[in-house]
Amino acid sequence: MDLDMLLRSQPLLIAFATFVLGAMGWAFRQHLTQLLEKALAEAATRSSVDALAIKVASHADRLMTIETAMQHLPTAAQVHGLTVAISDLRGELRAVGENVEGLDRQLSGLSRRLDLIDDHLRSGKP
């Protein structure tokens, strides 16, 4: 009876075995797909991390250049001191300019007298 029952249920067993094997194949395929997606995501993350590392190194070089240049710039106190010194120089230059104008007026009168003496001497009149 066991063999007769087994032979009669053979199509059912084949269908069940096909279903079970199909389900196992599908589960295995899903697992492999997940592993592949995870590996691709890790590779993409690694490549983007490498690209970010290159950018960070580039920015670090740029920052080092800027910091080196900033070390040679004057401080705010030095700039203020220069501003005060320049304004003092402007005042002194105004005073010098006024002195030069006074000298110019005096020299123009002297120049006129010298021209008259020169004309008199060149004319030959006693």
Secondary structure, DSSP 8 states (H G I E B T S, - for coil): -HHHHHHHTHHHHHHHHHHHHHHHHHHHHHHHHHHHHHHHHHHHHHHHHHHHHHHHHHHHHHHHHHHHHHHTS--HHHHHHHHHHHHHHHHHHHHHHHHHHHHHHHHHHHHHHHHHHHHHHHHT--
